[in-house]
Amino acid sequence: MNVSRSDLLKRMGKSASKKKGSAPFVAADDESARGRLLSAATRLFCKNGINATGIDAIIDEAGTAKTTLYKLFGSKTNLVHAVLESEGRRWREWFIGAIEAGGGDAQTKLTRIFPALKNWFGEERFYGCPFINAVAEHDKDQKQFRNIALRHKKVVLAHIEKLAGEMGAAEPALFAHQLALLIDGAIVAAMVSRDPGVADTAALAANSLFEPAKTQRPKRAGSAAELAAV
């Protein structure tokens, strides 16, 4: 995506000033044709679904020619890949930044997960997780979108696992996977119910895991990467 880091941080700062901790879940505007196509495709894919969004709708919103889209991306599938990679990178930067902001010990950082998600769920353009949505609406034997989703989840899980280890969890990988399941469940529940408060329920469940995680030592689990699931 042709957006400089300074521009991205500036836009994120403006968003944060309106609602602290809000997530940049729709690609920032970019004056280039590639940027406009990514922005348009991201919004339409997230709002209406990948299969329901045709090339014509994307180029109409982006204000580009169809030939430009094919010249830049080659196909709709490649455009979907570009959107998922871009949104995954942006979401991870936001998520990690949200839980790390303000410092504190590892447990304090982990307890910021669900308040941050609640802010995201309350955004007008919250449409759920683009990775969950992409896998859900395609052939379940299709690996291309699943692989992109798994790469995204591995990065998120790895950061949570690192904090879990610093917190003193007996099994950091297992604890990270437990939190990840609560995260995914809250995202889906919020998308269906349109109720940001589901994050509070998930937080209560997560908080009940912290102290037991420090003392219980169940059968060895795999690494966070191995436990990643969509």
PyMOL commands that set and color helices and strands:
alter all, ss='L'
color gray80, all
select helices_A, chain A and resi 5-18+33-48+55-62+66-73+76-100+106-110+113-121+130-136+143-167+172-193+198-215+224-227
alter helices_A, ss='H'
color red, helices_A
deselect
rebuild
show_as cartoon
